[in-house]
Amino acid sequence: MTIETVSETSCFGGRIGFYQHRSDANDCDMRFSVFVPPQAEQGPVPVLTFLSGLTCTEENFMVKSGAQRVASELGLMLVSPDTSPRGDTVPDDPDGDYDFGLAAGFYLNATQAPWSAHYHMYDYITRELPAAVFGQFPGDASRHALCGHSMGGHGALVIGLRNPGMFRSLSVFAPICTTLHSPWGSKALSHYLGDDKNAWREFDACEVVRDVEDPEAYPTILVDQGADDPYLEEQLKPELLQAACRERGVPIDLRIHAGYDHGYYFIGTFIEEHLRRHYKILAS
C-alpha cells in the first residue's frame, strides 16, 4: 500500500502526521492521522483508534481533543481516520444536509445504489486502515483499542463488539446507541441499507450487543455522556444501550456528567481517563 504524507510535525516529543492513500473498499482516496509517541523509537507501541462523528474529518480528534500529551506520556499511538469516502464521484446527501453522505459514513457497508459504490467504511476500518497503520507505523496490532464519539461512538460499539479479536478495549463518548430508534440513524440506514429494517440490525449497537457470542469478551465498556447534550433524548438514547448490555450480561459503565454537552470540550475533559484506562488494559 502506498501512503502519501500530507504533513508531519513534532508533538510532545513524538510526531503527528496526516496521510492519504487509495482505498479499494471505498473506491476513492482516504485520509487518516497518526500520533506516534516517542517510545516508538524503542519498538512497537499499543494503539488507540478513534472514530469521529458527523461533519468531522481525520483532523478533529487530533486538533481538538488534547490527547497527545497523555498519549506521549503513556507511549500510546493514536489513529484517527476520516468519517466517510470523499471525492468528485462520491455521492452526497441529495438535500445537502450534514447528517448523511460526506462526513456521515456511519461506519457501515452500504448495499443500496448509488451509495454501495463507495460507502464501505466498515470494511475500511476493519481491513484497510489496520493494514495501513500496522504496515507503515510502529504500532502493535496485538494491543489495539477502539474509541469513538457520536456517530463514531456508534461505529466503535458496532465494530468493536463484532470484532473482539481485533480490539482489546472499547470506550465511547456520547454514542448513537441505536440507529433503529434515532432520526440520524434511521435516515442513514434507510439510504445505505434500504427499507428492510431486518438488515439494519447488523449496524445497530443495541442489537449487536444482544448478538454477542461472549458477553465478557471485553473489559467493562466505558460510556461517557453529557447530561446537557442537546441530542441526548432524541438521537443518542444511552439508556437503551445500558438495558441491552444488562440483558446480555455485557459489562458497561455508563457515566452521565452534569453540565456537559456534545462537543469537544466534553471530550477534552475526560479523554485522559479513557487513554489511561485503555493503556492499562493494553499493557496487561
C-alpha positions as protocol buffer text, in pm:
chain_id: "A"
residue {
  index: 1
  type: MET
  ca { x: 0 y: 0 z: 0 }
}
residue {
  index: 2
  type: THR
  ca { x: 136 y: 340 z: -99 }
}
residue {
  index: 3
  type: ILE
  ca { x: 82 y: 610 z: 164 }
}
residue {
  index: 4
  type: GLU
  ca { x: 132 y: 978 z: 81 }
}
residue {
  index: 5
  type: THR
  ca { x: 239 y: 1213 z: 358 }
}
residue {
  index: 6
  type: VAL
  ca { x: 23 y: 1525 z: 360 }
}
residue {
  index: 7
  type: SER
  ca { x: 201 y: 1683 z: 658 }
}
residue {
  index: 8
  type: GLU
  ca { x: 404 y: 1590 z: 965 }
}
residue {
  index: 9
  type: THR
  ca { x: 524 y: 1783 z: 1268 }
}
residue {
  index: 10
  type: SER
  ca { x: 673 y: 1723 z: 1611 }
}
residue {
  index: 11
  type: CYS
  ca { x: 430 y: 1700 z: 1903 }
}
residue {
  index: 12
  type: PHE
  ca { x: 505 y: 1628 z: 2273 }
}
residue {
  index: 13
  type: GLY
  ca { x: 831 y: 1457 z: 2183 }
}
residue {
  index: 14
  type: GLY
  ca { x: 663 y: 1241 z: 1921 }
}
residue {
  index: 15
  type: ARG
  ca { x: 528 y: 1302 z: 1573 }
}
residue {
  index: 16
  type: ILE
  ca { x: 184 y: 1381 z: 1441 }
}
residue {
  index: 17
  type: GLY
  ca { x: 108 y: 1330 z: 1076 }
}
residue {
  index: 18
  type: PHE
  ca { x: -172 y: 1337 z: 823 }
}
residue {
  index: 19
  type: TYR
  ca { x: -169 y: 1084 z: 540 }
}
residue {
  index: 20
  type: GLN
  ca { x: -354 y: 980 z: 227 }
}
residue {
  index: 21
  type: HIS
  ca { x: -384 y: 652 z: 38 }
}
residue {
  index: 22
  type: ARG
  ca { x: -601 y: 482 z: -221 }
}
residue {
  index: 23
  type: SER
  ca { x: -886 y: 279 z: -71 }
}
residue {
  index: 24
  type: ASP
  ca { x: -1015 y: -24 z: -259 }
}
residue {
  index: 25
  type: ALA
  ca { x: -1302 y: -63 z: -11 }
}
residue {
  index: 26
  type: ASN
  ca { x: -1432 y: 290 z: -71 }
}
residue {
  index: 27
  type: ASP
  ca { x: -1300 y: 331 z: -428 }
}
residue {
  index: 28
  type: CYS
  ca { x: -1151 y: 672 z: -352 }
}
residue {
  index: 29
  type: ASP
  ca { x: -859 y: 836 z: -175 }
}
residue {
  index: 30
  type: MET
  ca { x: -888 y: 824 z: 203 }
}
residue {
  index: 31
  type: ARG
  ca { x: -710 y: 1025 z: 470 }
}
residue {
  index: 32
  type: PHE
  ca { x: -613 y: 940 z: 826 }
}
residue {
  index: 33
  type: SER
  ca { x: -400 y: 1089 z: 1103 }
}
residue {
  index: 34
  type: VAL
  ca { x: -147 y: 927 z: 1337 }
}
residue {
  index: 35
  type: PHE
  ca { x: 30 y: 1042 z: 1652 }
}
residue {
  index: 36
  type: VAL
  ca { x: 343 y: 836 z: 1713 }
}
residue {
  index: 37
  type: PRO
  ca { x: 473 y: 872 z: 2072 }
}
residue {
  index: 38
  type: PRO
  ca { x: 847 y: 895 z: 2146 }
}
residue {
  index: 39
  type: GLN
  ca { x: 851 y: 544 z: 2296 }
}
residue {
  index: 40
  type: ALA
  ca { x: 803 y: 403 z: 1944 }
}
residue {
  index: 41
  type: GLU
  ca { x: 1173 y: 464 z: 1883 }
}
residue {
  index: 42
  type: GLN
  ca { x: 1233 y: 164 z: 2112 }
}
residue {
  index: 43
  type: GLY
  ca { x: 982 y: -69 z: 1945 }
}
residue {
  index: 44
  type: PRO
  ca { x: 612 y: -121 z: 1866 }
}
residue {
  index: 45
  type: VAL
  ca { x: 365 y: 54 z: 2097 }
}
residue {
  index: 46
  type: PRO
  ca { x: -5 y: -3 z: 2177 }
}
residue {
  index: 47
  type: VAL
  ca { x: -259 y: 177 z: 1960 }
}
residue {
  index: 48
  type: LEU
  ca { x: -590 y: 357 z: 2015 }
}
residue {
  index: 49
  type: THR
  ca { x: -806 y: 419 z: 1708 }
}
residue {
  index: 50
  type: PHE
  ca { x: -1061 y: 699 z: 1747 }
}
residue {
  index: 51
  type: LEU
  ca { x: -1369 y: 722 z: 1522 }
}
residue {
  index: 52
  type: SER
  ca { x: -1511 y: 1073 z: 1489 }
}
residue {
  index: 53
  type: GLY
  ca { x: -1868 y: 1191 z: 1443 }
}
residue {
  index: 54
  type: LEU
  ca { x: -2090 y: 1370 z: 1193 }
}
residue {
  index: 55
  type: THR
  ca { x: -1930 y: 1659 z: 999 }
}
residue {
  index: 56
  type: CYS
  ca { x: -1580 y: 1555 z: 1115 }
}
residue {
  index: 57
  type: THR
  ca { x: -1264 y: 1457 z: 928 }
}
residue {
  index: 58
  type: GLU
  ca { x: -936 y: 1292 z: 1026 }
}
residue {
  index: 59
  type: GLU
  ca { x: -835 y: 1625 z: 1183 }
}
residue {
  index: 60
  type: ASN
  ca { x: -1097 y: 1688 z: 1453 }
}
residue {
  index: 61
  type: PHE
  ca { x: -980 y: 1447 z: 1720 }
}
residue {
  index: 62
  type: MET
  ca { x: -612 y: 1528 z: 1669 }
}
residue {
  index: 63
  type: VAL
  ca { x: -668 y: 1904 z: 1670 }
}
residue {
  index: 64
  type: LYS
  ca { x: -934 y: 1942 z: 1941 }
}
residue {
  index: 65
  type: SER
  ca { x: -907 y: 1659 z: 2196 }
}
residue {
  index: 66
  type: GLY
  ca { x: -572 y: 1743 z: 2356 }
}
residue {
  index: 67
  type: ALA
  ca { x: -496 y: 1370 z: 2373 }
}
residue {
  index: 68
  type: GLN
  ca { x: -134 y: 1383 z: 2258 }
}
residue {
  index: 69
  type: ARG
  ca { x: 16 y: 1497 z: 2589 }
}
residue {
  index: 70
  type: VAL
  ca { x: -111 y: 1195 z: 2779 }
}
residue {
  index: 71
  type: ALA
  ca { x: -52 y: 960 z: 2485 }
}
residue {
  index: 72
  type: SER
  ca { x: 310 y: 1077 z: 2478 }
}
residue {
  index: 73
  type: GLU
  ca { x: 349 y: 1013 z: 2849 }
}
residue {
  index: 74
  type: LEU
  ca { x: 200 y: 664 z: 2822 }
}
residue {
  index: 75
  type: GLY
  ca { x: 357 y: 561 z: 2493 }
}
residue {
  index: 76
  type: LEU
  ca { x: 24 y: 518 z: 2315 }
}
residue {
  index: 77
  type: MET
  ca { x: -13 y: 563 z: 1940 }
}
residue {
  index: 78
  type: LEU
  ca { x: -328 y: 748 z: 1830 }
}
residue {
  index: 79
  type: VAL
  ca { x: -501 y: 688 z: 1497 }
}
residue {
  index: 80
  type: SER
  ca { x: -800 y: 879 z: 1358 }
}
residue {
  index: 81
  type: PRO
  ca { x: -948 y: 815 z: 1011 }
}
residue {
  index: 82
  type: ASP
  ca { x: -1179 y: 1030 z: 805 }
}
residue {
  index: 83
  type: THR
  ca { x: -1551 y: 969 z: 858 }
}
residue {
  index: 84
  type: SER
  ca { x: -1656 y: 884 z: 502 }
}
residue {
  index: 85
  type: PRO
  ca { x: -1533 y: 837 z: 147 }
}
residue {
  index: 86
  type: ARG
  ca { x: -1478 y: 1161 z: -44 }
}
residue {
  index: 87
  type: GLY
  ca { x: -1419 y: 1279 z: -398 }
}
residue {
  index: 88
  type: ASP
  ca { x: -1593 y: 1415 z: -706 }
}
residue {
  index: 89
  type: THR
  ca { x: -1752 y: 1079 z: -785 }
}
residue {
  index: 90
  type: VAL
  ca { x: -1871 y: 1006 z: -429 }
}
residue {
  index: 91
  type: PRO
  ca { x: -2245 y: 1085 z: -383 }
}
residue {
  index: 92
  type: ASP
  ca { x: -2352 y: 1318 z: -105 }
}
residue {
  index: 93
  type: ASP
  ca { x: -2685 y: 1389 z: 63 }
}
residue {
  index: 94
  type: PRO
  ca { x: -2917 y: 1495 z: -223 }
}
residue {
  index: 95
  type: ASP
  ca { x: -3061 y: 1766 z: 4 }
}
residue {
  index: 96
  type: GLY
  ca { x: -2718 y: 1889 z: 114 }
}
residue {
  index: 97
  type: ASP
  ca { x: -2780 y: 1811 z: 482 }
}
residue {
  index: 98
  type: TYR
  ca { x: -2496 y: 1742 z: 726 }
}
residue {
  index: 99
  type: ASP
  ca { x: -2626 y: 1412 z: 863 }
}
residue {
  index: 100
  type: PHE
  ca { x: -2589 y: 1190 z: 558 }
}
residue {
  index: 101
  type: GLY
  ca { x: -2335 y: 1129 z: 282 }
}
residue {
  index: 102
  type: LEU
  ca { x: -1999 y: 1306 z: 302 }
}
residue {
  index: 103
  type: ALA
  ca { x: -1866 y: 1313 z: 660 }
}
residue {
  index: 104
  type: ALA
  ca { x: -2151 y: 1080 z: 758 }
}
residue {
  index: 105
  type: GLY
  ca { x: -2041 y: 732 z: 652 }
}
residue {
  index: 106
  type: PHE
  ca { x: -2181 y: 566 z: 969 }
}
residue {
  index: 107
  type: TYR
  ca { x: -1903 y: 303 z: 961 }
}
residue {
  index: 108
  type: LEU
  ca { x: -2114 y: 51 z: 770 }
}
residue {
  index: 109
  type: ASN
  ca { x: -2113 y: -121 z: 429 }
}
residue {
  index: 110
  type: ALA
  ca { x: -2381 y: 27 z: 202 }
}
residue {
  index: 111
  type: THR
  ca { x: -2583 y: -213 z: -10 }
}
residue {
  index: 112
  type: GLN
  ca { x: -2804 y: 35 z: -197 }
}
residue {
  index: 113
  type: ALA
  ca { x: -2710 y: 230 z: -511 }
}
residue {
  index: 114
  type: PRO
  ca { x: -2554 y: 480 z: -555 }
}
residue {
  index: 115
  type: TRP
  ca { x: -2402 y: 459 z: -205 }
}
residue {
  index: 116
  type: SER
  ca { x: -2286 y: 99 z: -244 }
}
residue {
  index: 117
  type: ALA
  ca { x: -2018 y: 202 z: -495 }
}
residue {
  index: 118
  type: HIS
  ca { x: -1820 y: 386 z: -225 }
}
residue {
  index: 119
  type: TYR
  ca { x: -1962 y: 371 z: 127 }
}
residue {
  index: 120
  type: HIS
  ca { x: -1784 y: 69 z: 280 }
}
residue {
  index: 121
  type: MET
  ca { x: -1648 y: 225 z: 597 }
}
residue {
  index: 122
  type: TYR
  ca { x: -1692 y: -96 z: 799 }
}
residue {
  index: 123
  type: ASP
  ca { x: -1453 y: -278 z: 567 }
}
residue {
  index: 124
  type: TYR
  ca { x: -1224 y: 23 z: 562 }
}
residue {
  index: 125
  type: ILE
  ca { x: -1194 y: 40 z: 943 }
}
residue {
  index: 126
  type: THR
  ca { x: -1159 y: -336 z: 993 }
}
residue {
  index: 127
  type: ARG
  ca { x: -933 y: -418 z: 694 }
}
residue {
  index: 128
  type: GLU
  ca { x: -766 y: -134 z: 509 }
}
residue {
  index: 129
  type: LEU
  ca { x: -691 y: 109 z: 790 }
}
residue {
  index: 130
  type: PRO
  ca { x: -522 y: -158 z: 1009 }
}
residue {
  index: 131
  type: ALA
  ca { x: -317 y: -270 z: 709 }
}
residue {
  index: 132
  type: ALA
  ca { x: -202 y: 88 z: 655 }
}
residue {
  index: 133
  type: VAL
  ca { x: -129 y: 157 z: 1020 }
}
residue {
  index: 134
  type: PHE
  ca { x: 42 y: -164 z: 1119 }
}
residue {
  index: 135
  type: GLY
  ca { x: 220 y: -197 z: 787 }
}
residue {
  index: 136
  type: GLN
  ca { x: 372 y: 153 z: 791 }
}
residue {
  index: 137
  type: PHE
  ca { x: 381 y: 269 z: 1155 }
}
residue {
  index: 138
  type: PRO
  ca { x: 536 y: 120 z: 1473 }
}
residue {
  index: 139
  type: GLY
  ca { x: 211 y: 2 z: 1632 }
}
residue {
  index: 140
  type: ASP
  ca { x: 149 y: -334 z: 1798 }
}
residue {
  index: 141
  type: ALA
  ca { x: -158 y: -497 z: 1638 }
}
residue {
  index: 142
  type: SER
  ca { x: -200 y: -729 z: 1937 }
}
residue {
  index: 143
  type: ARG
  ca { x: -254 y: -425 z: 2163 }
}
residue {
  index: 144
  type: HIS
  ca { x: -526 y: -229 z: 1986 }
}
residue {
  index: 145
  type: ALA
  ca { x: -813 y: -33 z: 2148 }
}
residue {
  index: 146
  type: LEU
  ca { x: -1112 y: 143 z: 1993 }
}
residue {
  index: 147
  type: CYS
  ca { x: -1289 y: 463 z: 2093 }
}
residue {
  index: 148
  type: GLY
  ca { x: -1538 y: 696 z: 1925 }
}
residue {
  index: 149
  type: HIS
  ca { x: -1772 y: 992 z: 1955 }
}
residue {
  index: 150
  type: SER
  ca { x: -2138 y: 1029 z: 1848 }
}
residue {
  index: 151
  type: MET
  ca { x: -2165 y: 864 z: 1504 }
}
residue {
  index: 152
  type: GLY
  ca { x: -1813 y: 738 z: 1569 }
}
residue {
  index: 153
  type: GLY
  ca { x: -1929 y: 607 z: 1905 }
}
residue {
  index: 154
  type: HIS
  ca { x: -2191 y: 407 z: 1717 }
}
residue {
  index: 155
  type: GLY
  ca { x: -1918 y: 284 z: 1484 }
}
residue {
  index: 156
  type: ALA
  ca { x: -1686 y: 194 z: 1771 }
}
residue {
  index: 157
  type: LEU
  ca { x: -1957 y: -4 z: 1951 }
}
residue {
  index: 158
  type: VAL
  ca { x: -2067 y: -196 z: 1642 }
}
residue {
  index: 159
  type: ILE
  ca { x: -1719 y: -262 z: 1506 }
}
residue {
  index: 160
  type: GLY
  ca { x: -1567 y: -332 z: 1845 }
}
residue {
  index: 161
  type: LEU
  ca { x: -1838 y: -570 z: 1960 }
}
residue {
  index: 162
  type: ARG
  ca { x: -1834 y: -756 z: 1628 }
}
residue {
  index: 163
  type: ASN
  ca { x: -1453 y: -786 z: 1629 }
}
residue {
  index: 164
  type: PRO
  ca { x: -1336 y: -866 z: 1983 }
}
residue {
  index: 165
  type: GLY
  ca { x: -1028 y: -1042 z: 1846 }
}
residue {
  index: 166
  type: MET
  ca { x: -915 y: -720 z: 1678 }
}
residue {
  index: 167
  type: PHE
  ca { x: -969 y: -478 z: 1967 }
}
residue {
  index: 168
  type: ARG
  ca { x: -888 y: -549 z: 2332 }
}
residue {
  index: 169
  type: SER
  ca { x: -1059 y: -247 z: 2484 }
}
residue {
  index: 170
  type: LEU
  ca { x: -1359 y: -29 z: 2399 }
}
residue {
  index: 171
  type: SER
  ca { x: -1492 y: 310 z: 2511 }
}
residue {
  index: 172
  type: VAL
  ca { x: -1719 y: 581 z: 2368 }
}
residue {
  index: 173
  type: PHE
  ca { x: -1828 y: 942 z: 2412 }
}
residue {
  index: 174
  type: ALA
  ca { x: -2194 y: 1034 z: 2360 }
}
residue {
  index: 175
  type: PRO
  ca { x: -2259 y: 750 z: 2114 }
}
residue {
  index: 176
  type: ILE
  ca { x: -2560 y: 700 z: 1891 }
}
residue {
  index: 177
  type: CYS
  ca { x: -2667 y: 387 z: 2076 }
}
residue {
  index: 178
  type: THR
  ca { x: -2946 y: 269 z: 1847 }
}
residue {
  index: 179
  type: THR
  ca { x: -2968 y: 354 z: 1479 }
}
residue {
  index: 180
  type: LEU
  ca { x: -3308 y: 184 z: 1467 }
}
residue {
  index: 181
  type: HIS
  ca { x: -3455 y: 446 z: 1701 }
}
residue {
  index: 182
  type: SER
  ca { x: -3253 y: 756 z: 1612 }
}
residue {
  index: 183
  type: PRO
  ca { x: -3354 y: 1002 z: 1337 }
}
residue {
  index: 184
  type: TRP
  ca { x: -2989 y: 1030 z: 1233 }
}
residue {
  index: 185
  type: GLY
  ca { x: -2952 y: 654 z: 1218 }
}
residue {
  index: 186
  type: SER
  ca { x: -3284 y: 585 z: 1053 }
}
residue {
  index: 187
  type: LYS
  ca { x: -3214 y: 834 z: 776 }
}
residue {
  index: 188
  type: ALA
  ca { x: -2867 y: 696 z: 711 }
}
residue {
  index: 189
  type: LEU
  ca { x: -2957 y: 329 z: 723 }
}
residue {
  index: 190
  type: SER
  ca { x: -3265 y: 368 z: 502 }
}
residue {
  index: 191
  type: HIS
  ca { x: -3043 y: 518 z: 232 }
}
residue {
  index: 192
  type: TYR
  ca { x: -2739 y: 296 z: 279 }
}
residue {
  index: 193
  type: LEU
  ca { x: -2916 y: -36 z: 350 }
}
residue {
  index: 194
  type: GLY
  ca { x: -3270 y: 3 z: 212 }
}
residue {
  index: 195
  type: ASP
  ca { x: -3611 y: -17 z: 376 }
}
residue {
  index: 196
  type: ASP
  ca { x: -3583 y: -367 z: 525 }
}
residue {
  index: 197
  type: LYS
  ca { x: -3516 y: -295 z: 892 }
}
residue {
  index: 198
  type: ASN
  ca { x: -3401 y: -651 z: 949 }
}
residue {
  index: 199
  type: ALA
  ca { x: -3089 y: -554 z: 755 }
}
residue {
  index: 200
  type: TRP
  ca { x: -3031 y: -265 z: 993 }
}
residue {
  index: 201
  type: ARG
  ca { x: -2975 y: -489 z: 1295 }
}
residue {
  index: 202
  type: GLU
  ca { x: -2612 y: -553 z: 1199 }
}
residue {
  index: 203
  type: PHE
  ca { x: -2544 y: -182 z: 1240 }
}
residue {
  index: 204
  type: ASP
  ca { x: -2749 y: -105 z: 1549 }
}
residue {
  index: 205
  type: ALA
  ca { x: -2535 y: -110 z: 1864 }
}
residue {
  index: 206
  type: CYS
  ca { x: -2812 y: -240 z: 2091 }
}
residue {
  index: 207
  type: GLU
  ca { x: -2892 y: -528 z: 1856 }
}
residue {
  index: 208
  type: VAL
  ca { x: -2523 y: -608 z: 1814 }
}
residue {
  index: 209
  type: VAL
  ca { x: -2492 y: -625 z: 2194 }
}
residue {
  index: 210
  type: ARG
  ca { x: -2776 y: -877 z: 2205 }
}
residue {
  index: 211
  type: ASP
  ca { x: -2599 y: -1094 z: 1946 }
}
residue {
  index: 212
  type: VAL
  ca { x: -2250 y: -1104 z: 2101 }
}
residue {
  index: 213
  type: GLU
  ca { x: -2117 y: -1457 z: 2144 }
}
residue {
  index: 214
  type: ASP
  ca { x: -1907 y: -1387 z: 2453 }
}
residue {
  index: 215
  type: PRO
  ca { x: -2055 y: -1118 z: 2681 }
}
residue {
  index: 216
  type: GLU
  ca { x: -1728 y: -1095 z: 2874 }
}
residue {
  index: 217
  type: ALA
  ca { x: -1501 y: -1068 z: 2571 }
}
residue {
  index: 218
  type: TYR
  ca { x: -1418 y: -712 z: 2673 }
}
residue {
  index: 219
  type: PRO
  ca { x: -1334 y: -543 z: 3000 }
}
residue {
  index: 220
  type: THR
  ca { x: -1611 y: -307 z: 3106 }
}
residue {
  index: 221
  type: ILE
  ca { x: -1714 y: -74 z: 2821 }
}
residue {
  index: 222
  type: LEU
  ca { x: -1684 y: 288 z: 2931 }
}
residue {
  index: 223
  type: VAL
  ca { x: -1960 y: 521 z: 2806 }
}
residue {
  index: 224
  type: ASP
  ca { x: -1936 y: 892 z: 2893 }
}
residue {
  index: 225
  type: GLN
  ca { x: -2239 y: 1109 z: 2821 }
}
residue {
  index: 226
  type: GLY
  ca { x: -2309 y: 1476 z: 2888 }
}
residue {
  index: 227
  type: ALA
  ca { x: -2635 y: 1545 z: 3070 }
}
residue {
  index: 228
  type: ASP
  ca { x: -2677 y: 1873 z: 2879 }
}
residue {
  index: 229
  type: ASP
  ca { x: -2620 y: 1715 z: 2538 }
}
residue {
  index: 230
  type: PRO
  ca { x: -2894 y: 1855 z: 2309 }
}
residue {
  index: 231
  type: TYR
  ca { x: -2910 y: 1524 z: 2120 }
}
residue {
  index: 232
  type: LEU
  ca { x: -2939 y: 1302 z: 2428 }
}
residue {
  index: 233
  type: GLU
  ca { x: -3309 y: 1214 z: 2429 }
}
residue {
  index: 234
  type: GLU
  ca { x: -3390 y: 1219 z: 2057 }
}
residue {
  index: 235
  type: GLN
  ca { x: -3074 y: 1080 z: 1895 }
}
residue {
  index: 236
  type: LEU
  ca { x: -2842 y: 904 z: 2142 }
}
residue {
  index: 237
  type: LYS
  ca { x: -3053 y: 704 z: 2394 }
}
residue {
  index: 238
  type: PRO
  ca { x: -2777 y: 556 z: 2616 }
}
residue {
  index: 239
  type: GLU
  ca { x: -3039 y: 403 z: 2845 }
}
residue {
  index: 240
  type: LEU
  ca { x: -3127 y: 157 z: 2566 }
}
residue {
  index: 241
  type: LEU
  ca { x: -2764 y: 51 z: 2534 }
}
residue {
  index: 242
  type: GLN
  ca { x: -2737 y: 8 z: 2909 }
}
residue {
  index: 243
  type: ALA
  ca { x: -3052 y: -207 z: 2911 }
}
residue {
  index: 244
  type: ALA
  ca { x: -2926 y: -422 z: 2623 }
}
residue {
  index: 245
  type: CYS
  ca { x: -2590 y: -474 z: 2797 }
}
residue {
  index: 246
  type: ARG
  ca { x: -2758 y: -575 z: 3122 }
}
residue {
  index: 247
  type: GLU
  ca { x: -2990 y: -809 z: 2933 }
}
residue {
  index: 248
  type: ARG
  ca { x: -2695 y: -984 z: 2762 }
}
residue {
  index: 249
  type: GLY
  ca { x: -2451 y: -960 z: 3053 }
}
residue {
  index: 250
  type: VAL
  ca { x: -2209 y: -729 z: 2873 }
}
residue {
  index: 251
  type: PRO
  ca { x: -2024 y: -517 z: 3134 }
}
residue {
  index: 252
  type: ILE
  ca { x: -2086 y: -143 z: 3089 }
}
residue {
  index: 253
  type: ASP
  ca { x: -2003 y: 169 z: 3289 }
}
residue {
  index: 254
  type: LEU
  ca { x: -2241 y: 448 z: 3179 }
}
residue {
  index: 255
  type: ARG
  ca { x: -2143 y: 782 z: 3333 }
}
residue {
  index: 256
  type: ILE
  ca { x: -2372 y: 1085 z: 3296 }
}
residue {
  index: 257
  type: HIS
  ca { x: -2192 y: 1416 z: 3352 }
}
residue {
  index: 258
  type: ALA
  ca { x: -2393 y: 1720 z: 3460 }
}
residue {
  index: 259
  type: GLY
  ca { x: -2323 y: 2042 z: 3272 }
}
residue {
  index: 260
  type: TYR
  ca { x: -2153 y: 1884 z: 2967 }
}
residue {
  index: 261
  type: ASP
  ca { x: -2283 y: 1890 z: 2612 }
}
residue {
  index: 262
  type: HIS
  ca { x: -2193 y: 1704 z: 2290 }
}
residue {
  index: 263
  type: GLY
  ca { x: -1875 y: 1884 z: 2187 }
}
residue {
  index: 264
  type: TYR
  ca { x: -1500 y: 1857 z: 2216 }
}
residue {
  index: 265
  type: TYR
  ca { x: -1478 y: 2045 z: 2546 }
}
residue {
  index: 266
  type: PHE
  ca { x: -1661 y: 1743 z: 2686 }
}
residue {
  index: 267
  type: ILE
  ca { x: -1424 y: 1501 z: 2513 }
}
residue {
  index: 268
  type: GLY
  ca { x: -1120 y: 1702 z: 2617 }
}
residue {
  index: 269
  type: THR
  ca { x: -1231 y: 1692 z: 2981 }
}
residue {
  index: 270
  type: PHE
  ca { x: -1249 y: 1312 z: 3002 }
}
residue {
  index: 271
  type: ILE
  ca { x: -1012 y: 1187 z: 2730 }
}
residue {
  index: 272
  type: GLU
  ca { x: -727 y: 1140 z: 2977 }
}
residue {
  index: 273
  type: GLU
  ca { x: -933 y: 890 z: 3177 }
}
residue {
  index: 274
  type: HIS
  ca { x: -1012 y: 698 z: 2859 }
}
residue {
  index: 275
  type: LEU
  ca { x: -648 y: 690 z: 2747 }
}
residue {
  index: 276
  type: ARG
  ca { x: -521 y: 572 z: 3083 }
}
residue {
  index: 277
  type: ARG
  ca { x: -793 y: 310 z: 3107 }
}
residue {
  index: 278
  type: HIS
  ca { x: -714 y: 175 z: 2760 }
}
residue {
  index: 279
  type: TYR
  ca { x: -341 y: 177 z: 2822 }
}
residue {
  index: 280
  type: LYS
  ca { x: -377 y: -16 z: 3149 }
}
residue {
  index: 281
  type: ILE
  ca { x: -577 y: -285 z: 2968 }
}
residue {
  index: 282
  type: LEU
  ca { x: -341 y: -299 z: 2669 }
}
residue {
  index: 283
  type: ALA
  ca { x: -35 y: -319 z: 2895 }
}
residue {
  index: 284
  type: SER
  ca { x: -171 y: -613 z: 3095 }
}
